[in-house]
Amino acid sequence: MTDKKEPTFEEFVDRQRKAFEEAGKAMESLIPPEFKEHTKAAVNESLEGFRVLMNWLVDEVKDEVNREDKGNDMPPAGKVKVEVS
């Protein structure tokens, strides 16, 4: 008898993962360093832009809620103040 290991599905998946990683490294080696640098900077600027937008939006919502609270002496929507004599 031989002690040859039977192939498994997990081995197939592992080899496919390694092949995908190597293909990614091959593609990456074709890209000039300057392109990578500018792409990273562009992504960071885009993320910072969204951060600014979200912060502005949160501030606007807070301001609107504060304006509503100050200018409205009525009970919150859905509730009715009832006076009993």
Secondary structure, DSSP 8 states (H G I E B T S, - for coil): --------HHHHHHHHHHHHHHHHHHHHHTS-HHHHHHHHHHHHHHHHHHHHHHHHHHHHHHHHHHHHHHT--S--TT-------
